[in-house]
């Protein structure tokens, strides 16, 4: 049976791709060395250890999906190192790479884990959680990681979403995509799966998150309470539930239709699918079972909130016939969702809703907190089999091999409860209305009468502003909106985090009278424009546009392409001097793109050329050069060569979080590559969408492509066309909001418009400007849109995407 490959999973940091080896089939690196008395595994100087497939339980079908993991990993690519449990023992280690993959290892004992951690780079658990990058952090307990991080406060202040916070809790509590027995846990949040339409403003459509899934139905809750109170077995401590809310079996049940999970399921079930009546076939039916069946208390997995592909049987598996005669194929969706994308989008909206936000801390108490075990768990009807809990058994103390194997099998069957992160009630989230009245709140659009246009800045040069980069974070040495004109004159226009714009913390009352953008004094005074002019000759046939430039995240360097010698070049914004020339293409470089930044400003740069190829480069934030080696900055090597286009490459976008590059040529479909250079798929638009000109991709997996003559398409990263539209404008600039839900466009008509991404519904039209829009960018807080105009001006617009959110329209 032919399979169509794995679905790309849009991840949340740190979030490995599902192609990593699952822990139930891990190799036990170091076991052989240990058993021969050779001590710890030796480490190559520049690479992580190779995986040796010694686990006899591995089968060829599963190993096929770990191809590429048997080899070496560059130390420079390691981004985070987490201690992990395996079969309730603290003997695991998970290493996250820059390319968004991760690999999990299981070692003989904790002493070996410590040796390994102290042999690896000092990266801690990464930079996402506000923790120092130290090896002691990699060795910290889940509870220590939770207490030391700043994520709970950020969630309370609504700086991160509910989804991001749940991913954080799962990750520090030991849940991982690399162990099916410890897969991340997410809650059911809705209760209405039967209506034709779903009203997310009605409390009755939402689940009570203060109760475990088994206690929502009063009759079933009474059954479980009686089981616990009338417990008679002396050998086993009492429990409410004999099954768990998260097991390897339930994870495979949810993900049965997509690889590599289909293969994992078949390998665990003698190469057969389960009986059709036990297969995940309808969301309504699964919810009903979770409310009525005394042996079903499953919670959900993160994919329910971001992966529509899991609901379609795209590989055409024969999943059998139910007893009522119906064939099992695609998952049946609730009536209020016409397609899987609708279900995922609405489910995600529900997860981020105010009803869930104000209750979520109570669900956290049950799964990760003080109601997870002890008397509070008994009161909350939240006690599971004792073997699911950390510390319940020490496998090393079992000397009989047969008994140990039996115990391991029992742990695999009953499931594993996450590590307990806190032993007191979790604090609630601050209400949106409360935060609305803080001066720096980035949340609510308080003043509907607030002016659309904040300011217009006219540069002395009348040359069109063809590139805008708003790197405005307060911690930068120079927060600025960097602009570049058609004549290659750049300006570093200082950004002020003014109170009126309620920017991120870092604004001051003294700055309240400032406009947000202050013109570069060297340009304003015309005193040092030689420090701002790029004089190197570009190829005469190159049309200067926004794709010709990239500004680094710290505003200190500009990368420029289009030169006759087939190079692209790096210039210092401070001095205007050329600092690096990068060769690699066989023809003129026509476009550049930058990914979001990593630790210390590291990021990916992609260059596209008339030679029909793209090259992926690594920008070192530490050395301020393309490449890792400052001693060899004259001849840096690209990380990957991306091929497949038949014409000159004209536009490209790169997302490090997804590990993807999406590119368009003068003619033909856009192509999706991995950052390692593999061509995944072509994005085939309708017949009249053949000439892509602009591409924007969000970390949620929305890919917006603008073609000639104002035609737009919205693709999923797995290649499905989700929506299309045509606008009466020659669009020159597009921008996605940080959550990927809204699109901003501007073009020759001088009109900025805001659209809803899922269906291209128009949300807002700004007042028209007297010149065409050539470029745009959003400030870090998503509150200011800065556009570059054909008249040589920049215009700053007030923008608040929350004003178009359904909850804001209904409540505020």
Helices and strands as residue ranges (DSSP letters): G 23-25, H 31-35, H 60-63, G 64-66, G 75-77, E 78-86, E 89-97, E 102-106, H 110-117, H 135-138, H 142-148, H 151-156, H 162-172, G 180-182, G 203-205, G 213-215, H 218-229, H 248-254, H 261-268, G 276-278, H 283-292, G 302-305, G 308-311, H 340-351, H 354-357, H 360-367, H 375-379, G 386-388, G 395-397, H 401-414, H 432-436, E 453-458, E 465-471, E 480-485, E 490-495, G 499-501, G 509-513, E 517-518, H 521-524, G 529-531, G 546-548, E 549-551, E 557-560, E 568-572, E 578-582, E 589-594, G 599-601, E 603-609, E 614-620, E 625-626, G 630-635, E 640-642, E 649-655, E 660-665, E 670-674, E 679-683, E 692-697, E 702-707, G 708-710, E 711-716, E 721-726, E 731-736, E 742-747, E 752-756, E 761-765, E 773-778, E 784-789, E 793-798, G 801-804, H 806-811
